[in-house]
Amino acid sequence: MIDFWTDQERLDRALAEWATLERIATDRWRCEAVERAGGGRRWCAEVTVEGPGVLRWRVTDGPVA
């Protein structure tokens, strides 16, 4: 399951209807969620795999930092 959250191709397919992701470093992603009324929200997140079955997702810049 951890592989899913670190594989951009899988994430692009799974989130295509409501978000876009851009990998900006090994452990950092730029995300944009599309809002139904138009526009969207952007943020950057750090994804860290800390062991088997342990993944950390931390917003580093954006609306919920």
Summary of the structure (lengths in Angstrom):
residues: 65
radius of gyration: 12.1
end to end distance: 25.0
largest distance: 39.1
contacts: 141
relative contact order: 0.21
helix: 20%
strand: 52%
